[in-house]
Structure formats: structure tokens, C-alpha cells
């Protein structure tokens, strides 16, 4: 039995007997009707079912309800986007006095504030520190949490449940309570103003381990048993079988961890005591204390916002799949 057969059996086991019966249906039956396009016409764009096919008739909104819903969604969209619009427009008006609502009109724009911010000596360094802190932390959290989740979900060893729930109890401890002991320990180890001192304490993520464990636990045990009979070791099973099936949850968790580290303020403020080790959030906050013009402060905020927005767009498809899959399993 090869690894391809193991993966095929796992997919077939997850699909259930209904999918095998539909695949083997005779011509003219349900499978043939689907092939001729009888059923796909009932689905919406990209194969998604339309609202009237999924929502009970009693819960379907009428014409007035649809109009009200559209208006409420439009108002919510404007309220959500307005702060970002104001930040962008005000960052493009250097040297102008802020007077509302006139300053929010998109006239007389200039990008000189961005040039000033990017030409500053510290801002590129802060951007590099933030990228290193976020990317390395994301990779470390995903690797460690997936390995720990696999061990807690599919391995049998003494004290597994006690160890797991003890580790999960860290979620109930406020972050600020553990920050001071963690800083003292890292300071004694010489981790102040270093990348490893900034990154290592954030790798033990109990929430990430819990999500990985819950996701891997739902995978069929027959898939792992077949792989072991085929002569695969635990590392080969984890790399060839578990990781490909974890793509949705890895993308979802990676997006959350990246956003959290990119916007983190308190821990980088404590560990990065010199200007060369500050992150963007700490550096932009320090600009406000130096009487820097508002347009330059907002330009730095826009620069800090663009990477996290791009990261969300890149992982949006997997993010949606991971959230939907977790909701269905729950």
C-alpha cells in the first residue's frame, strides 16, 4: 500500500458511503443528472446554494426586509471603512491644519509625508524588526503547535490528558501576570534587546495547541494505521498526511498569529529598550512624543497597516475554509 492509496482511503473514509454510492450510480440516476447539469442550476455562483434553497421559507426576508438589510450593511460598511479613509487622507496632507470635515475631502494630496517617514533613520529598522518578529513567530508557533496537537490527539502516553489540560489552563492566566516573571527570566539569560529574547516567550501558544489538537483529533484513525502498516514512521506520517490536511487551520491560525504579533505593543516595548530594537507599533507611539507632524504619524500607521491587510487577503480563502470547517465540526 502506497502513500497515495493511504490518502485516497482517508478521503474516501471522510466522504462516507454516500459519496461512493453516488460515484457508482448507473447512467440516468443521480450522478447522471448532476453530469447533465440538472442540479447545479439550483446552486448560485461558483456552486454555492442560493439563499432560498438553504433558508426556510418562514425565515426568508421579504422585499422590505431585504432593503432594510441592505441599508444596514451599507451603513456598517461605511462606519467600518471611514477610520481607514480618514487615516489615509490625513496622511496625504502634510503641513495642513486639521479642520473637520474639510480636511477629509480628497483634495490637494501629497505623498511627501511617506517619503519623510521612509527616509528616516529608524523607521526602516523598525519595519525590519516587525517583519522578523512576526514571520519567525508565526513559523515557530505553527510548527510547535501542530506537533504538540498531533501528539495530544493521536499518541497514547501516560499523563497525556493531565498534561494537555494543565497546558491549556494557561489561557485562564492573564498575560500581564506572567509578563514580569518572563522579563526577569529573559533578562537574566541576556535576552533584552535581542531577537531571540523577543520571540521565544511567544512561541508557547496554548490556544494554537488546542485548535490543532481539536482539528487533528477528528481525522480518521484508519488513515494513520494504514500508513504505519505501510512502514511509515511518525515523522513521515506527520509531514505527508497530517500537514496537507491542516492547510485551512494553518492558514487561519497563521493569520491570527501574524496579526497579533504585528500589532503587539506591550512585550516589544518591554524587551526592546533601545531604538534599534523597536517595532513599528512602539516606534510610531514614540513619534507622537517627539512632536512629529500628524501627517507623518498617520503615514507610519498606513505603512504598518498595509502588510497585515495584504496578509489577510492572501489567506482569506483558507481563513474562510478553516472557520467554516470548525463551525461544521463543532
N, C-alpha and C positions, 0 to 999 in steps of 0.2 A: 504494500500500500504506500503510495507516494504522498507527498505533502499536498499536491493538487487534489488528490482524492479525499484527503482529510478535510480540506477546506470546503470541497463540494458537498461532502456529507454533512458538515456543520451548517452550511447554508440551507441544505435540504431539511435538516432537523429543525432549524429555526422556523422555516416556512410552514412545516406541518404537512399532514397528509392531504389537506385540501389542495395545496399547490401541485402535488404530484398527480392528484386525480384530475385537476384541470388541464395539466400538461398532456395527459394521456387520453383526453376526451376524443371521441370519434368525430370525424368531419360532420358538420351540421349541428354539433352540440354547442355548449357554451364557448369552448375555445374557438370554434369556427366563427361564431357570432362576433367574438371580440376581434378576430382577424379581419372580418369584413367591415368593422367599424360601427357596429350597431350600438354597442355600449359606450365606446369612447365619445360619441356625440353628446352624451349626457354630462360629460365632465367639462370643466371650464378650461381656461388656458393652461397649457403645459400639463394636462391630465388631472388637474385639481378639480374635485367635485364642486359644483356650484352651491350657493347658499341654500337655494330652495330644495336641493337634494339631500342636504345634511341637517338642516334646521327643521324641527317640527312645524307644522302649519300654524299651530296656535301661537308659536313664538316668533313667527316671521313679522317684521315690521311692515306697516302699511306705507302708502306714499308719504304721508305726513311724517311718520317715524323715520323714514329714510332721509327726508330733508333735514329733520332736526339732528339726526346722527351726523349727516354731512357737515352741517354748520358747526356742531360741537367739535368735530375732528379738525375742521379748518381753524377754529379759534385756538384749540390746543396746539396745533402745529405752529401758529403764529407766535403764541406765547413761548413755545419751546425754542424757536429759532431766533427770536428777537435779541436775546442777550449776545448770541454769537454775531449777529449782524451789527449790533452796536459796537462790539469789541473790534470787529474788522474795520468799520467805517471810521471810528475814532482813531485807530492806529494809522490810518492813511491821511490824517490831518495834522501834520506836525506844526507846532507853534501857534495853533489856533486856540482861542479861548473857548471852553466848552459852554455852550448855551443850548439848552433843550427847548424845543425839538429841532432847532435849526442845525445843530451840529450833526444830527443823524441823517441829514439829506446827503445823498451821494454826489456832492459837487466839490470841485477844487481838491481832488485827491492827489496824494503824492506818496511815493514809496521810500522817501528819504529816511524815515524812521527805521525801516528794516535794514537799510544799508548801515546806519549808525550802530544798530544793535549787533549785526553780524561782524562789523569791523572792530567791535570792542574786543579787548584782550581776553576777557574772562568768559564771554558768552559761548564761543565755540568749545571751550574747555568744559563748561557746564553741560552743553549738549552731548559731548562725548561721554562724560561721566554718567549722564542719564541713560544713554544708549547701552553702555556696558552694564550698568546696574540692572536695567530692565531685561535685556536679552539674556544675559547669563543667569539671572534669577529664574526666568521663565523656563529655560532649558533644564536647570537644576531641579526645579520644583516638579516639572513633568516627568523627568526620569525617575526621581526618587519616589514620587507618589504613585507612579504606575507600577514600579517594582514592589513597593510596600502593599499596594492594593491587590496585586496578584498573589502575594504571599498570604495576606489575610483572607482572601476569597477562596483560593483553591489549594492551599497547602495545609496539611494537618500536622500540628505540633503542639506540645504541651504548653498551656498558658496562652493560647492564641487569643481567645475571647477576652481574657483579662488584660492582656497587653493592648489589644485594639481599643477597648473601651477606656482604658487608662490614658492612652494617647489621645483619644477623641475628647476626653474631658478637658483638654487644653483649650477647647473652643469656649468653655464657660469662664475661663480666666481672662479678665480684661488685659488688653495689650499693654496699657500703661503700667500695670502692676509688675510685669516681667521686664519692662524696658530698662529700669535702673540696674537690677542684678545682671542683666545681659551686658549692659555697657561696662559695668565693673569687671566682669569676666573678660570681655574683649579688650579692655584697656590693659589688664594685667598680661594678656597674651600679646600685646603690641599691635592690636588691630585698629587703633584710632588713626584716621586719615589714610586708610588703605582700602583697596577694593575688596579684598577678602574679608576684612572686618565688617564692611558694609553689606556684603552679600550673604555670607554663610549663615548668620542668625535667621534669615528669612526663608531658608530652604525647607525647614521643618513645618510644613503646612498641613495641619490636621484636617481641614475642610477638603483639601485636594485628595488626601488619602481616603477619606470617607467616600467621596464621589467615585474614585477609581474602584474602590472595593465593591460598592453597590453595583457599578456597571459590569465589572468582571464576574461577579457572583451570578449574574443572570445568564452567562454564557453556558452552553450545554457541556456537562462533564464528559459526555461521549467523545467530543472532539479532542479533548486532552488525552483520554485513554487510548484513542486510536493513534494519536501521534506518538505516545510512549511505546505502543506495540510496534510502531514503525521504526523504533530505535532513536527517536529524537530526545535530546536532553532538555533540561528545563530552560536553558538559555535559548536554544533553538525554538522551543515552543513559544517562548515569550516574544521573540523577535519575529518569527514567521507567522504566528497565528494571532497572538493577543494584540500586538501593536497595530496591525492592519485593521482590526475590528474596533480599535479605540480611537480612530481618526475623529469622529464627531465630538466625543467628550474631550479629547486632547485639544482640539481647536477651541472649543468652548472654554475650557479651563485655562488654556494659554492666553486667550483674550482677556479674561478676568484678571489673571495674574499680571499680565503686561500693563493693563490699565492701573492696577493698584500700585505697582512699583513705579510707573512713570509719574503718577500723581502723588507719590509718597512724599511727605514733608518732614514729619517729626523725627523718624530714625535717621535720614540723611543729615538733618540739622544737628543731631547729637554726635554722629560719627564723623562728619566732615567739618572739622573745626577750622580748616584753612580754606582760603578762597579757591585753591586749585582742586579741592575735592568736593565742592558744592555741586548739587544737581540743579536742574532748571527751576524747579519749584522754589528751592531755597534761594537761588540766585536772584530770581525775579522779586521775591519778597525783600531781599536786601536792597534792590534798586529803589524801592519805594522809600527807604530810609535815607537815601542819598540825594533826595530832591531831583530825581530824574524826571523829565517831562512825561506826562501821562501817555502821549502817543508812543513813546519808546517802551514804556512798561507794557502797554497793550500789544505792541508789536512782538515783544518777547512772549507774551501769553499766546498769541496766534501761532508763533513758531513752536511752542510747546504743545499746542492743540493739534496741529496737522498730523504728526506721526501717530497719535492714538486714534484719530479718525480714520487714517489710512489702514491701520491695523484692524479696526473693526470692519471696514469694507472688505478687506482681504479675507477675513474669517467669518463673514456674515452667513454664508451658505452652511458651513459646518456648525456655526453657532446656532442657527435655526434648527438644524437636524438634531443637535445634541439636546436642546431644550425640549423639542417635540418628543424625542425618544424617551427622555427622562419622564416626561409627563405621562406618556402612554404606559411605561413600565410601572410608574407609581400608581 
